[in-house]
Amino acid sequence: MTEIRCGACERLLAKGSVVRLEIKCPRCKALNHVRAENPSKSQEGQSKEFSRDASDL
Ligand SMILES: [Zn+2]
């Protein structure tokens, strides 16, 4: 099972398999975009990108 973690503070946001997910970290308010490039691959095939949502701070 894949752990979805915040790209900014490493807080665990979710667990499971994800194709596309947009989730805001409740701790640091960073908006995390998570998507699996190749779902048939292992966890290594997952890419994460995040952008800090400064307007919310
Ligand atoms: Zn965070």
N, CA, C, O and the ligand as a Tripos MOL2 file, in Angstrom:
@<TRIPOS>MOLECULE
protein
  229   227    58     0     0
PROTEIN
NO_CHARGES

@<TRIPOS>ATOM
      1 N           0.8400   -1.2050    0.0000 N.3       1 MET1
      2 CA          0.0000    0.0000    0.0000 C.3       1 MET1
      3 C           0.8700    1.2490    0.0000 C.2       1 MET1
      4 O           1.8610    1.3350    0.7250 O.2       1 MET1
      5 N           0.4880    2.1940   -0.8110 N.am      2 THR2
      6 CA          1.2930    3.4050   -0.9360 C.3       2 THR2
      7 C           0.8920    4.4450    0.1100 C.2       2 THR2
      8 O          -0.2910    4.6750    0.3630 O.2       2 THR2
      9 N           1.8790    5.0460    0.6910 N.am      3 GLU3
     10 CA          1.5970    6.1390    1.6150 C.3       3 GLU3
     11 C           1.6950    7.4650    0.8730 C.2       3 GLU3
     12 O           2.6760    7.7450    0.1840 O.2       3 GLU3
     13 N           0.6680    8.2620    1.0310 N.am      4 ILE4
     14 CA          0.6700    9.5900    0.4230 C.3       4 ILE4
     15 C           1.1220   10.5790    1.4780 C.2       4 ILE4
     16 O           0.4610   10.7600    2.5000 O.2       4 ILE4
     17 N           2.2380   11.2090    1.2250 N.am      5 ARG5
     18 CA          2.7720   12.1370    2.2170 C.3       5 ARG5
     19 C           2.8780   13.5380    1.6490 C.2       5 ARG5
     20 O           3.0350   13.7340    0.4440 O.2       5 ARG5
     21 N           2.7900   14.5070    2.5470 N.am      6 CYS6
     22 CA          2.9300   15.9040    2.1590 C.3       6 CYS6
     23 C           4.3310   16.1530    1.6310 C.2       6 CYS6
     24 O           5.3140   15.7440    2.2490 O.2       6 CYS6
     25 N           4.4250   16.8190    0.4960 N.am      7 GLY7
     26 CA          5.7270   17.1020   -0.0900 C.3       7 GLY7
     27 C           6.5130   18.1270    0.6930 C.2       7 GLY7
     28 O           7.7270   18.2380    0.5230 O.2       7 GLY7
     29 N           5.8510   18.8700    1.5390 N.am      8 ALA8
     30 CA          6.5230   19.9260    2.2850 C.3       8 ALA8
     31 C           6.9590   19.4740    3.6670 C.2       8 ALA8
     32 O           8.0960   19.7210    4.0720 O.2       8 ALA8
     33 N           6.0650   18.8140    4.3980 N.am      9 CYS9
     34 CA          6.3660   18.4980    5.7890 C.3       9 CYS9
     35 C           6.3430   16.9960    6.0640 C.2       9 CYS9
     36 O           6.5590   16.5810    7.2030 O.2       9 CYS9
     37 N           6.0890   16.1840    5.0630 N.am     10 GLU10
     38 CA          6.1350   14.7220    5.1900 C.3      10 GLU10
     39 C           5.0270   14.1590    6.0640 C.2      10 GLU10
     40 O           5.0980   13.0010    6.4770 O.2      10 GLU10
     41 N           4.0280   14.9390    6.3470 N.am     11 ARG11
     42 CA          2.9090   14.4230    7.1170 C.3      11 ARG11
     43 C           2.1720   13.3820    6.2900 C.2      11 ARG11
     44 O           1.9770   13.5650    5.0880 O.2      11 ARG11
     45 N           1.7630   12.2920    6.9240 N.am     12 LEU12
     46 CA          1.0130   11.2590    6.2200 C.3      12 LEU12
     47 C          -0.4050   11.7570    5.9610 C.2      12 LEU12
     48 O          -1.1500   12.0670    6.8900 O.2      12 LEU12
     49 N          -0.7620   11.8270    4.6750 N.am     13 LEU13
     50 CA         -2.0730   12.3610    4.3080 C.3      13 LEU13
     51 C          -3.0690   11.2530    4.0170 C.2      13 LEU13
     52 O          -4.2480   11.3830    4.3480 O.2      13 LEU13
     53 N          -2.6250   10.1780    3.4130 N.am     14 ALA14
     54 CA         -3.5340    9.1060    3.0330 C.3      14 ALA14
     55 C          -2.7260    7.8420    2.7490 C.2      14 ALA14
     56 O          -1.5060    7.8790    2.5830 O.2      14 ALA14
     57 N          -3.4430    6.7280    2.6980 N.am     15 LYS15
     58 CA         -2.8210    5.4640    2.3120 C.3      15 LYS15
     59 C          -3.6880    4.7970    1.2650 C.2      15 LYS15
     60 O          -4.9120    4.9350    1.2820 O.2      15 LYS15
     61 N          -3.0670    4.0830    0.3670 N.am     16 GLY16
     62 CA         -3.8230    3.3630   -0.6460 C.3      16 GLY16
     63 C          -3.2100    3.5770   -2.0150 C.2      16 GLY16
     64 O          -2.0880    4.0670   -2.1420 O.2      16 GLY16
     65 N          -3.9560    3.2040   -3.0270 N.am     17 SER17
     66 CA         -3.4900    3.4260   -4.3800 C.3      17 SER17
     67 C          -4.2300    4.6240   -4.9510 C.2      17 SER17
     68 O          -5.4340    4.7870   -4.7520 O.2      17 SER17
     69 N          -3.4900    5.4520   -5.6580 N.am     18 VAL18
     70 CA         -4.0750    6.6760   -6.1720 C.3      18 VAL18
     71 C          -3.7280    6.8160   -7.6500 C.2      18 VAL18
     72 O          -2.6110    6.5110   -8.0680 O.2      18 VAL18
     73 N          -4.6730    7.2700   -8.4180 N.am     19 VAL19
     74 CA         -4.4100    7.6090   -9.8150 C.3      19 VAL19
     75 C          -4.1340    9.1060   -9.9010 C.2      19 VAL19
     76 O          -3.0920    9.5370  -10.3940 O.2      19 VAL19
     77 N          -5.0770    9.8710   -9.4200 N.am     20 ARG20
     78 CA         -4.8560   11.3160   -9.3160 C.3      20 ARG20
     79 C          -5.5180   11.8070   -8.0250 C.2      20 ARG20
     80 O          -6.6350   11.4130   -7.6860 O.2      20 ARG20
     81 N          -4.8160   12.6500   -7.3410 N.am     21 LEU21
     82 CA         -5.3380   13.1400   -6.0790 C.3      21 LEU21
     83 C          -4.8130   14.5500   -5.8240 C.2      21 LEU21
     84 O          -3.6420   14.8500   -6.0590 O.2      21 LEU21
     85 N          -5.6970   15.3930   -5.3430 N.am     22 GLU22
     86 CA         -5.2780   16.7290   -4.9270 C.3      22 GLU22
     87 C          -5.7200   16.8720   -3.4790 C.2      22 GLU22
     88 O          -6.9100   16.7930   -3.1730 O.2      22 GLU22
     89 N          -4.7750   17.0780   -2.6080 N.am     23 ILE23
     90 CA         -5.1030   17.1170   -1.1810 C.3      23 ILE23
     91 C          -4.2820   18.1910   -0.4920 C.2      23 ILE23
     92 O          -3.0800   18.3280   -0.7210 O.2      23 ILE23
     93 N          -4.9520   18.9380    0.3470 N.am     24 LYS24
     94 CA         -4.2540   19.9910    1.0740 C.3      24 LYS24
     95 C          -3.8240   19.4650    2.4270 C.2      24 LYS24
     96 O          -4.6090   18.8430    3.1430 O.2      24 LYS24
     97 N          -2.5820   19.7160    2.7700 N.am     25 CYS25
     98 CA         -2.0690   19.2610    4.0430 C.3      25 CYS25
     99 C          -2.6900   20.0850    5.1680 C.2      25 CYS25
    100 O          -2.6340   21.3150    5.1420 O.2      25 CYS25
    101 N          -3.2760   19.4170    6.1480 N.am     26 PRO26
    102 CA         -3.9050   20.1510    7.2480 C.3      26 PRO26
    103 C          -2.8900   20.7920    8.1750 C.2      26 PRO26
    104 O          -3.2380   21.6730    8.9610 O.2      26 PRO26
    105 N          -1.6570   20.3680    8.0940 N.am     27 ARG27
    106 CA         -0.6430   20.8910    9.0040 C.3      27 ARG27
    107 C           0.0220   22.1460    8.4400 C.2      27 ARG27
    108 O           0.0710   23.1790    9.1080 O.2      27 ARG27
    109 N           0.5320   22.0570    7.2140 N.am     28 CYS28
    110 CA          1.2970   23.1840    6.6770 C.3      28 CYS28
    111 C           0.5830   23.8670    5.5230 C.2      28 CYS28
    112 O           1.1120   24.8180    4.9490 O.2      28 CYS28
    113 N          -0.6170   23.3950    5.1710 N.am     29 LYS29
    114 CA         -1.4630   24.0100    4.1390 C.3      29 LYS29
    115 C          -0.8840   23.9140    2.7330 C.2      29 LYS29
    116 O          -1.3320   24.6130    1.8240 O.2      29 LYS29
    117 N           0.1030   23.0550    2.5570 N.am     30 ALA30
    118 CA          0.6350   22.8630    1.2080 C.3      30 ALA30
    119 C          -0.3620   22.0430    0.3980 C.2      30 ALA30
    120 O          -0.9090   21.0520    0.8820 O.2      30 ALA30
    121 N          -0.5880   22.4680   -0.8300 N.am     31 LEU31
    122 CA         -1.4940   21.7290   -1.6970 C.3      31 LEU31
    123 C          -0.6910   20.6850   -2.4660 C.2      31 LEU31
    124 O           0.1720   21.0210   -3.2770 O.2      31 LEU31
    125 N          -0.9880   19.4120   -2.1990 N.am     32 ASN32
    126 CA         -0.2310   18.3230   -2.8090 C.3      32 ASN32
    127 C          -1.0050   17.7350   -3.9780 C.2      32 ASN32
    128 O          -2.1780   17.3830   -3.8500 O.2      32 ASN32
    129 N          -0.3340   17.6350   -5.1160 N.am     33 HIS33
    130 CA         -0.9020   16.9320   -6.2570 C.3      33 HIS33
    131 C          -0.1750   15.6050   -6.3730 C.2      33 HIS33
    132 O           1.0430   15.5640   -6.5440 O.2      33 HIS33
    133 N          -0.9290   14.5260   -6.2780 N.am     34 VAL34
    134 CA         -0.3260   13.2030   -6.3560 C.3      34 VAL34
    135 C          -0.9420   12.4660   -7.5300 C.2      34 VAL34
    136 O          -2.1620   12.4380   -7.6860 O.2      34 VAL34
    137 N          -0.1010   11.8750   -8.3470 N.am     35 ARG35
    138 CA         -0.6490   11.0450   -9.4200 C.3      35 ARG35
    139 C           0.3190    9.9030   -9.7140 C.2      35 ARG35
    140 O           1.5370   10.0340   -9.5860 O.2      35 ARG35
    141 N          -0.2590    8.8020  -10.1030 N.am     36 ALA36
    142 CA          0.5410    7.6530  -10.4700 C.3      36 ALA36
    143 C           0.7880    7.7010  -11.9670 C.2      36 ALA36
    144 O          -0.1480    7.7600  -12.7650 O.2      36 ALA36
    145 N           2.0560    7.6760  -12.3340 N.am     37 GLU37
    146 CA          2.3860    7.6850  -13.7510 C.3      37 GLU37
    147 C           2.0590    6.3480  -14.3890 C.2      37 GLU37
    148 O           1.5640    6.2770  -15.5140 O.2      37 GLU37
    149 N           2.3440    5.2960  -13.6480 N.am     38 ASN38
    150 CA          2.0520    3.9530  -14.1330 C.3      38 ASN38
    151 C           1.5220    3.1080  -12.9880 C.2      38 ASN38
    152 O           2.2960    2.5790  -12.1900 O.2      38 ASN38
    153 N           0.2020    2.9790  -12.9050 N.am     39 PRO39
    154 CA         -0.4170    2.2890  -11.7710 C.3      39 PRO39
    155 C          -0.0020    0.8260  -11.6490 C.2      39 PRO39
    156 O          -0.0690    0.2590  -10.5580 O.2      39 PRO39
    157 N           0.4160    0.2190  -12.7260 N.am     40 SER40
    158 CA          0.7850   -1.1900  -12.6760 C.3      40 SER40
    159 C           2.1790   -1.3800  -12.0750 C.2      40 SER40
    160 O           2.5530   -2.4770  -11.6630 O.2      40 SER40
    161 N           2.9210   -0.3010  -12.0390 N.am     41 LYS41
    162 CA          4.2380   -0.3680  -11.4300 C.3      41 LYS41
    163 C           4.1320   -0.3000   -9.9170 C.2      41 LYS41
    164 O           3.0510   -0.0950   -9.3640 O.2      41 LYS41
    165 N           5.2390   -0.4700   -9.2730 N.am     42 SER42
    166 CA          5.2480   -0.3920   -7.8200 C.3      42 SER42
    167 C           5.1980    1.0670   -7.3780 C.2      42 SER42
    168 O           4.9580    1.9620   -8.1890 O.2      42 SER42
    169 N           5.4220    1.2950   -6.1170 N.am     43 GLN43
    170 CA          5.3640    2.6430   -5.5650 C.3      43 GLN43
    171 C           6.3950    3.5740   -6.1950 C.2      43 GLN43
    172 O           6.2550    4.7960   -6.1640 O.2      43 GLN43
    173 N           7.4190    2.9720   -6.7590 N.am     44 GLU44
    174 CA          8.4890    3.7740   -7.3430 C.3      44 GLU44
    175 C           7.9970    4.6130   -8.5110 C.2      44 GLU44
    176 O           8.5780    5.6500   -8.8300 O.2      44 GLU44
    177 N           6.9210    4.1600   -9.1460 N.am     45 GLY45
    178 CA          6.4290    4.8480  -10.3340 C.3      45 GLY45
    179 C           5.5820    6.0650  -10.0330 C.2      45 GLY45
    180 O           5.0160    6.6880  -10.9310 O.2      45 GLY45
    181 N           5.5040    6.3890   -8.7640 N.am     46 GLN46
    182 CA          4.6400    7.4990   -8.4130 C.3      46 GLN46
    183 C           5.4250    8.7970   -8.3690 C.2      46 GLN46
    184 O           6.5510    8.8450   -7.8730 O.2      46 GLN46
    185 N           4.8300    9.8210   -8.8810 N.am     47 SER47
    186 CA          5.4690   11.1240   -8.8230 C.3      47 SER47
    187 C           4.6180   12.0620   -7.9940 C.2      47 SER47
    188 O           3.3880   12.0130   -8.0140 O.2      47 SER47
    189 N           5.2910   12.8900   -7.2870 N.am     48 LYS48
    190 CA          4.5650   13.8550   -6.4590 C.3      48 LYS48
    191 C           5.0480   15.2500   -6.7950 C.2      48 LYS48
    192 O           6.2310   15.4790   -7.0460 O.2      48 LYS48
    193 N           4.1310   16.1480   -6.7930 N.am     49 GLU49
    194 CA          4.5300   17.5360   -6.8980 C.3      49 GLU49
    195 C           3.6450   18.3250   -5.9500 C.2      49 GLU49
    196 O           2.4960   17.9560   -5.7100 O.2      49 GLU49
    197 N           4.1610   19.3670   -5.4340 N.am     50 PHE50
    198 CA          3.3390   20.1510   -4.5270 C.3      50 PHE50
    199 C           3.6260   21.6220   -4.7130 C.2      50 PHE50
    200 O           4.7160   22.0180   -5.1250 O.2      50 PHE50
    201 N           2.6480   22.4050   -4.4070 N.am     51 SER51
    202 CA          2.8470   23.8430   -4.4270 C.3      51 SER51
    203 C           2.2730   24.4100   -3.1500 C.2      51 SER51
    204 O           1.1530   24.0870   -2.7540 O.2      51 SER51
    205 N           3.0290   25.2290   -2.5330 N.am     52 ARG52
    206 CA          2.5880   25.8060   -1.2800 C.3      52 ARG52
    207 C           1.5400   26.8840   -1.5560 C.2      52 ARG52
    208 O           1.7540   27.7900   -2.3620 O.2      52 ARG52
    209 N           0.4280   26.7660   -0.8820 N.am     53 ASP53
    210 CA         -0.6540   27.7190   -1.0850 C.3      53 ASP53
    211 C          -0.5100   28.8570   -0.0740 C.2      53 ASP53
    212 O          -1.0550   28.8030    1.0280 O.2      53 ASP53
    213 N           0.2160   29.8560   -0.4640 N.am     54 ALA54
    214 CA          0.5520   30.9300    0.4540 C.3      54 ALA54
    215 C          -0.6540   31.8040    0.7870 C.2      54 ALA54
    216 O          -0.6720   32.4810    1.8150 O.2      54 ALA54
    217 N          -1.6450   31.7890   -0.0740 N.am     55 SER55
    218 CA         -2.7980   32.6600    0.1370 C.3      55 SER55
    219 C          -3.6040   32.2270    1.3550 C.2      55 SER55
    220 O          -4.4150   32.9940    1.8730 O.2      55 SER55
    221 N          -3.3820   31.0080    1.8070 N.am     56 ASP56
    222 CA         -4.1570   30.4760    2.9190 C.3      56 ASP56
    223 C          -3.4980   30.6880    4.2700 C.2      56 ASP56
    224 O          -4.0960   30.4400    5.3160 O.2      56 ASP56
    225 N          -2.2940   31.1370    4.2310 N.am     57 LEU57
    226 CA         -1.5600   31.2340    5.4880 C.3      57 LEU57
    227 C          -1.9120   32.4990    6.2680 C.2      57 LEU57
    228 O          -1.3740   32.7250    7.3520 O.2      57 LEU57
    229 ZN          2.4340   19.4670    5.0330 Zn       58 ZN58
@<TRIPOS>BOND
     1     1     2 1
     2     2     3 1
     3     3     4 2
     4     3     5 am
     5     5     6 1
     6     6     7 1
     7     7     8 2
     8     7     9 am
     9     9    10 1
    10    10    11 1
    11    11    12 2
    12    11    13 am
    13    13    14 1
    14    14    15 1
    15    15    16 2
    16    15    17 am
    17    17    18 1
    18    18    19 1
    19    19    20 2
    20    19    21 am
    21    21    22 1
    22    22    23 1
    23    23    24 2
    24    23    25 am
    25    25    26 1
    26    26    27 1
    27    27    28 2
    28    27    29 am
    29    29    30 1
    30    30    31 1
    31    31    32 2
    32    31    33 am
    33    33    34 1
    34    34    35 1
    35    35    36 2
    36    35    37 am
    37    37    38 1
    38    38    39 1
    39    39    40 2
    40    39    41 am
    41    41    42 1
    42    42    43 1
    43    43    44 2
    44    43    45 am
    45    45    46 1
    46    46    47 1
    47    47    48 2
    48    47    49 am
    49    49    50 1
    50    50    51 1
    51    51    52 2
    52    51    53 am
    53    53    54 1
    54    54    55 1
    55    55    56 2
    56    55    57 am
    57    57    58 1
    58    58    59 1
    59    59    60 2
    60    59    61 am
    61    61    62 1
    62    62    63 1
    63    63    64 2
    64    63    65 am
    65    65    66 1
    66    66    67 1
    67    67    68 2
    68    67    69 am
    69    69    70 1
    70    70    71 1
    71    71    72 2
    72    71    73 am
    73    73    74 1
    74    74    75 1
    75    75    76 2
    76    75    77 am
    77    77    78 1
    78    78    79 1
    79    79    80 2
    80    79    81 am
    81    81    82 1
    82    82    83 1
    83    83    84 2
    84    83    85 am
    85    85    86 1
    86    86    87 1
    87    87    88 2
    88    87    89 am
    89    89    90 1
    90    90    91 1
    91    91    92 2
    92    91    93 am
    93    93    94 1
    94    94    95 1
    95    95    96 2
    96    95    97 am
    97    97    98 1
    98    98    99 1
    99    99   100 2
   100    99   101 am
   101   101   102 1
   102   102   103 1
   103   103   104 2
   104   103   105 am
   105   105   106 1
   106   106   107 1
   107   107   108 2
   108   107   109 am
   109   109   110 1
   110   110   111 1
   111   111   112 2
   112   111   113 am
   113   113   114 1
   114   114   115 1
   115   115   116 2
   116   115   117 am
   117   117   118 1
   118   118   119 1
   119   119   120 2
   120   119   121 am
   121   121   122 1
   122   122   123 1
   123   123   124 2
   124   123   125 am
   125   125   126 1
   126   126   127 1
   127   127   128 2
   128   127   129 am
   129   129   130 1
   130   130   131 1
   131   131   132 2
   132   131   133 am
   133   133   134 1
   134   134   135 1
   135   135   136 2
   136   135   137 am
   137   137   138 1
   138   138   139 1
   139   139   140 2
   140   139   141 am
   141   141   142 1
   142   142   143 1
   143   143   144 2
   144   143   145 am
   145   145   146 1
   146   146   147 1
   147   147   148 2
   148   147   149 am
   149   149   150 1
   150   150   151 1
   151   151   152 2
   152   151   153 am
   153   153   154 1
   154   154   155 1
   155   155   156 2
   156   155   157 am
   157   157   158 1
   158   158   159 1
   159   159   160 2
   160   159   161 am
   161   161   162 1
   162   162   163 1
   163   163   164 2
   164   163   165 am
   165   165   166 1
   166   166   167 1
   167   167   168 2
   168   167   169 am
   169   169   170 1
   170   170   171 1
   171   171   172 2
   172   171   173 am
   173   173   174 1
   174   174   175 1
   175   175   176 2
   176   175   177 am
   177   177   178 1
   178   178   179 1
   179   179   180 2
   180   179   181 am
   181   181   182 1
   182   182   183 1
   183   183   184 2
   184   183   185 am
   185   185   186 1
   186   186   187 1
   187   187   188 2
   188   187   189 am
   189   189   190 1
   190   190   191 1
   191   191   192 2
   192   191   193 am
   193   193   194 1
   194   194   195 1
   195   195   196 2
   196   195   197 am
   197   197   198 1
   198   198   199 1
   199   199   200 2
   200   199   201 am
   201   201   202 1
   202   202   203 1
   203   203   204 2
   204   203   205 am
   205   205   206 1
   206   206   207 1
   207   207   208 2
   208   207   209 am
   209   209   210 1
   210   210   211 1
   211   211   212 2
   212   211   213 am
   213   213   214 1
   214   214   215 1
   215   215   216 2
   216   215   217 am
   217   217   218 1
   218   218   219 1
   219   219   220 2
   220   219   221 am
   221   221   222 1
   222   222   223 1
   223   223   224 2
   224   223   225 am
   225   225   226 1
   226   226   227 1
   227   227   228 2
@<TRIPOS>SUBSTRUCTURE
     1 MET1         2 RESIDUE 1 A MET
     2 THR2         6 RESIDUE 1 A THR
     3 GLU3        10 RESIDUE 1 A GLU
     4 ILE4        14 RESIDUE 1 A ILE
     5 ARG5        18 RESIDUE 1 A ARG
     6 CYS6        22 RESIDUE 1 A CYS
     7 GLY7        26 RESIDUE 1 A GLY
     8 ALA8        30 RESIDUE 1 A ALA
     9 CYS9        34 RESIDUE 1 A CYS
    10 GLU10       38 RESIDUE 1 A GLU
    11 ARG11       42 RESIDUE 1 A ARG
    12 LEU12       46 RESIDUE 1 A LEU
    13 LEU13       50 RESIDUE 1 A LEU
    14 ALA14       54 RESIDUE 1 A ALA
    15 LYS15       58 RESIDUE 1 A LYS
    16 GLY16       62 RESIDUE 1 A GLY
    17 SER17       66 RESIDUE 1 A SER
    18 VAL18       70 RESIDUE 1 A VAL
    19 VAL19       74 RESIDUE 1 A VAL
    20 ARG20       78 RESIDUE 1 A ARG
    21 LEU21       82 RESIDUE 1 A LEU
    22 GLU22       86 RESIDUE 1 A GLU
    23 ILE23       90 RESIDUE 1 A ILE
    24 LYS24       94 RESIDUE 1 A LYS
    25 CYS25       98 RESIDUE 1 A CYS
    26 PRO26      102 RESIDUE 1 A PRO
    27 ARG27      106 RESIDUE 1 A ARG
    28 CYS28      110 RESIDUE 1 A CYS
    29 LYS29      114 RESIDUE 1 A LYS
    30 ALA30      118 RESIDUE 1 A ALA
    31 LEU31      122 RESIDUE 1 A LEU
    32 ASN32      126 RESIDUE 1 A ASN
    33 HIS33      130 RESIDUE 1 A HIS
    34 VAL34      134 RESIDUE 1 A VAL
    35 ARG35      138 RESIDUE 1 A ARG
    36 ALA36      142 RESIDUE 1 A ALA
    37 GLU37      146 RESIDUE 1 A GLU
    38 ASN38      150 RESIDUE 1 A ASN
    39 PRO39      154 RESIDUE 1 A PRO
    40 SER40      158 RESIDUE 1 A SER
    41 LYS41      162 RESIDUE 1 A LYS
    42 SER42      166 RESIDUE 1 A SER
    43 GLN43      170 RESIDUE 1 A GLN
    44 GLU44      174 RESIDUE 1 A GLU
    45 GLY45      178 RESIDUE 1 A GLY
    46 GLN46      182 RESIDUE 1 A GLN
    47 SER47      186 RESIDUE 1 A SER
    48 LYS48      190 RESIDUE 1 A LYS
    49 GLU49      194 RESIDUE 1 A GLU
    50 PHE50      198 RESIDUE 1 A PHE
    51 SER51      202 RESIDUE 1 A SER
    52 ARG52      206 RESIDUE 1 A ARG
    53 ASP53      210 RESIDUE 1 A ASP
    54 ALA54      214 RESIDUE 1 A ALA
    55 SER55      218 RESIDUE 1 A SER
    56 ASP56      222 RESIDUE 1 A ASP
    57 LEU57      226 RESIDUE 1 A LEU
    58 ZN58       229 GROUP 0 **** ****
